[in-house]
Amino acid sequence: MGEVKSSKIEAKRVCIYPKDVQILTGKSERSARKIIARLKLIHSKEKHQLVTIKELCDYLGLEEMEVRKLLI
């Protein structure tokens, strides 16, 4: 039999959700949603557009690599 090579595809997330903000900040779901809404307003995003991890990190003053480690 031939050797089967498994290719590990590492998923790299770009967007952030209220639950992620809750985990990172310890805030309530409502507060996390307000942060997301504020970021959308600041970046002139429409309701259906997503907020990136980078945008959140810039806003909160967090290191992006540290946040990515926590979200894995």
Wavefront OBJ file of the C-alpha trace (Angstrom):
o trace
v 0.000 0.000 0.000
v 1.130 3.548 -0.713
v 1.905 5.999 2.008
v -0.862 8.499 2.630
v 0.421 11.963 3.351
v -1.880 14.119 5.371
v -1.714 17.769 4.595
v -2.647 19.885 7.538
v -4.411 23.010 6.451
v -4.187 25.620 9.154
v -7.288 27.769 9.249
v -6.442 31.384 9.888
v -9.373 33.442 10.985
v -9.636 37.011 9.910
v -12.898 38.132 11.479
v -13.912 38.481 15.101
v -17.265 37.804 16.745
v -18.876 39.021 19.984
v -18.115 35.702 21.722
v -14.416 36.214 20.941
v -14.562 39.735 22.399
v -16.200 38.269 25.528
v -13.407 35.721 25.920
v -10.666 38.302 25.382
v -12.064 41.068 27.584
v -14.291 39.331 30.121
v -17.143 41.649 29.176
v -20.788 40.681 28.806
v -22.312 39.712 25.464
v -24.084 43.055 25.245
v -20.855 44.987 25.859
v -19.038 42.834 23.310
v -21.734 43.577 20.728
v -21.391 47.298 21.474
v -17.637 47.110 20.849
v -18.242 45.386 17.502
v -20.884 47.997 16.596
v -18.520 50.834 17.565
v -15.767 49.368 15.390
v -18.150 49.103 12.445
v -19.055 52.770 12.920
v -15.404 53.857 13.199
v -14.424 51.928 10.058
v -17.562 52.952 8.119
v -18.682 49.363 7.665
v -22.151 48.296 6.682
v -24.255 46.057 8.902
v -23.375 42.878 6.977
v -19.606 43.542 6.951
v -17.324 41.863 9.472
v -14.758 43.298 11.861
v -11.217 41.945 11.637
v -8.997 40.784 14.470
v -6.518 43.511 13.504
v -9.174 46.230 13.799
v -10.151 44.975 17.256
v -6.538 44.791 18.415
v -5.806 48.310 17.193
v -8.912 49.584 18.998
v -8.232 47.791 22.288
v -4.454 48.242 22.182
v -3.745 44.505 22.197
v -0.975 42.566 20.462
v -2.454 40.781 17.461
v -0.249 37.679 17.829
v -1.263 37.257 21.486
v -4.938 37.524 20.580
v -4.549 34.993 17.750
v -2.919 32.536 20.165
v -5.864 32.866 22.540
v -8.421 32.338 19.784
v -6.924 29.051 18.530
l 1 2 3 4 5 6 7 8 9 10 11 12 13 14 15 16 17 18 19 20 21 22 23 24 25 26 27 28 29 30 31 32 33 34 35 36 37 38 39 40 41 42 43 44 45 46 47 48 49 50 51 52 53 54 55 56 57 58 59 60 61 62 63 64 65 66 67 68 69 70 71 72
